[in-house]
Each structure stands twice: as structure tokens, then as C-alpha cells.
């Protein structure tokens, strides 16, 4: 799909705009959407979260810790943390003061420590030590918002949720899969246009594509297997006249 004829191709790679992403016509062509996910599935048939976890509890804690932090930094912290506190009981025994040294390398660690201890107490006292695996139950836990709940539900195969983080938001706009201005509205648009068969893994494909290929400042369009299906590629590479 070519860029609009009225817009001349840029002379050099464009910088990521500071304003909201450029809005494209929506909804997108169904055949193009199908082709995008067919190609992503071919190279990533079984995409998974890059966070390390052993069960729903450690997954929930890891995802809660990952807000405004990289998965790499969270995994470094939880490798030591989960070795000593991988259950609500052990986490409560560790306490907020004991937890902080394990996660001090992660952003917002004081508030996150407070939330992890609070959610562990609720899981233990109200749910018998088992994380409530419903959206309502998860979002009632301290530090667990819609995005965190979506990641947990998707990763465990409970709900084909799409957690819209910065990567998913960016990639969805660039591919023309969404044009809304907020994560919640982008999530709703994605559920409208992503074919049902691809929904369970769509979150992972979009986030991994954004993390490793469709980078924020310098997307690797030359290495992108769906660049010919991307209506935004002319923003970053010079297209033939």
C-alpha cells in the first residue's frame, strides 16, 4: 500500500513526532490486516512474554514490577527475589523493607514494593493464596491496572486480551490498525479489526515487533517483514517515485 500521493517522500528518515501519532484512515483493509498477522505468526508461531515467572502469582508480581521498566531489569531483580519469596506467604514474611533491596534497581520501586506487599496480603487473606484469575479480581489488587491484568490473562490463556503499552500503541498506529488517541480506545479498535484467530497472540506479536523491529526513533524498516504492508514506512525511508 503506497503513501498518499499528495505527500512527497522525505529526503531522510523522519524523527518520531513529539505529538500524537499521525492518524490514518480507519478501519484498515481486512486483507492487509490478515496478511500482517499471517507473516508475524510465521516467524513467531508461539510468542510469549519475556518476563520470567513460574506461576500466576509470580507472573502477576513480575508484570506489576515491569511498569515503566524493562523486562530485562525486572528479570534481573526477580531472579533473586523469587528465589526467596515466590509465594504470598514468603513475600509477606519478607515485608516491604525486605523487598525494597531486591527491586531498588527498578523504577518506582518504593511504590511497587508497597503494592506487591498489599496485593500479596489480599491474595493470601481473601483468595486462599491463589491469584484471582478474572479481570475483576485482578484489577482489584493494588498495583494491578487494566494493562497488567490483560497481560496476565493473555499469558495464561484465559482471555485473548491486548495490553496496549507504548510498543503496541506505536505499532498499531504505524500499521494503521488503530488511530485512537488513548490506550483504552486503541485496545477497543484492535479488538474490532484483528481477526479472531489471531487475537490470542496479537498482543505478543505487536509488542515484540515494536521492541525489536519497529523501534520508536529508528524503525528497522529494511529488516521488517511487513514493511510493504505498512502505510507509515514512507515516514522513515525514501520510497521510489
N, C-alpha and C positions, 0 to 999 in steps of 0.2 A: 504494500500500500504506500503510495507516494505522498509526500507532504503537500499541503495546499499549494497550488500553482502560483498564488499571489505572494508567497513568501520565498524570497531568494535564498539559496543555501548560504550558510555562514562561511566566512573565509577560514575560520579556525574553530576549534572546539569551544563551545559556549560554556560559560561558568554556570553553576547551578544558581538559579534566581533566588533572591532572599525572600521574595513574596511567595504566595501560594503557587503550586504547580500550574502550568498552562492547562486550561481546560479544553478538552477535545469533545467532539460530538459524542453523544451517548444516547442510547445503548450502542455498544460495538457490534460489528458484524459477527453473527454466530459462527460462521465457518472459520473466521480468523481466530476467535476465542478457542474453538475446538482444536485448531492446529497448534496454538500456543501450548496448550496443556498436553497434547499428544507428544510434542517434542520434549517438553520438560520431563514428562514421565519416562521417556525413552532413555534419558541419561541419568535420571534419579528415580528408579522404579519404587524404591522403598525409603523415602525421605524420613528422617527422624530428627528430633530436637538434638542439639549439640550439647545440651546440659546433661551432666552425669546424675543419675538417680537410680534407686533400687526398687522403689515402691511409690504408691500415691503420696505418702507423707513427704518423703524426701524430694519428690518431684515438685510438690506444692511449695516447699521451702525454697528449693533452688530457683523456681520461677519467680517467687516473691523477691528473692535476693537479686535477680537479674535486672530489675527495673533500673534504667539509666546506668547499666553496667554491661560489660561484655560477657559472653558465655565463658570465654577463656578465664577471665578473672574470677568468675563465680566458681568454676570448676576447681581452680587452684585452692580457693577457700574451703569449699565443701569437701574436698578430698580429705582434709584434716578434720574438719568439723564432723562429718558423718562417721568418721572412724571412732568418735567418742560419743556422738549424740545423733543417732539415726531414728529415734522414736520420740513421741511426745514426752514420755516419762523422762528419758535421758536429757532431753532439751530443757525441761523444767528444772531438773536437778542441776544442770549447768548454770541456768539463770542468766539474766540479762548481762550482768557484769562478766560472767564467764564466757558468754557468747561473743561479746564485742571483740576480743583479741583475734578470734578466728576470722571475722569478717571486716576488720578495720581497713583492709585494702580495697574494699568495695565502696562505691559512692553511697552516701546517705546511710552509713552503717549504723548509726545510733538509732535512728527511727526504725530501720529494718530489724534491728535486734529487739526492740520493744514489740514490734508486730509479731515476730516469729515466736517470742515467748507467749504473747497473748493468744495467738492462734493455736499454739500447742496446748495451752490450758483449756481452751474451748473444745478442741478435738478430743482431749482426754476426758474432760468432765461431762460434756454434752453428747459426745458421739462414741464413747467407749474406746477411744484410742484410734478410731478409724476415720480418715478424712471423708467428709460427706461428698459423695461424687455426683452431686447435682449442681446446676448453676446457682440456684438459690442458696444452697448450703455452702458452697464455696465462697460466694460473694458476701456471705455474712461473716466470714473470717477476717480478722484485722489484717490489713495489708494486701488483701486479695480483691482486686477490682475485676471489671469485666474482661480485660485483656488477659490477666493471669488465669482467671477461670477458664477462658477459652483455650488457652494453651494446654492446661491440664486435661480438660475434657477431650480435646482433639488428640493429644498424645496417647491417651488411654483408650481411644477408640469409642468413646461414649457418645460424642456429638461431633458432627462434621463442622466444627466451629472454625472461624477465621479470625485470628487475633491480629488486629491492624496496628503494627508497630511502625517505626519510621521507615523501615525497609519495605514493608508491604504497602504502606501509603505511597511511597515514591514510585515503586514499580507499577502499581496499579494505575497511577496517573500517566506515567510514561507510556504504558501499553494501551492506554485508552479504555481500560477495564472499569474505571471509575473517574468521576470528575467532581465529586463532592468535596467540601472544604473541611470536614471533620472525620476523625477515625470511625466513629459510630455510623455515620452516613455512608462512608466508603465500605464498611463492613456490609451494610444492607445492600448496597449496589452490587458488591461481589456475589452475594448470595442470589441475586437476581440473574446475573449473567454467566456465572461459572456453571457449566453443565454438571448435573447431579453426580455423574460418575466420577468427576474429578474433585468434588468438594472435600472429601475426607483428607486429601493430601495437598489441597490448593495452598493452604497456609504455609506449609513447609516449602513447597516449590517457590512461592513468591519471596519468602524471607531469605532462602538460600541463594536465589538468583540475585536478590538485592545485595546480599552480603559479599558475594564473590565475583559477580559479573556486572550488574547494573549499579555500580558504585555511585555515591552521591555526587562527587565532584568530577570524577573522570571515569565514566562508564566504559567498560571494555567492549565497545560495540564490534570491534574487529574479531573478538572471540565469542561473540554472542550467537547462539544457535537459533535465536528467534529475531535477529535484527531486521530481517526482511519483512517481518510481521509487525514491527514497531513503528507507529506513526510519529514517534518523537526522535527517531535516530538522526534526522536532519538537524536537530539542535546541537549535535555533538560531533558529527562527522560531515565532511563535504560530500554531497551527493552529486552524481553525474548530471549534467544539464539535460 
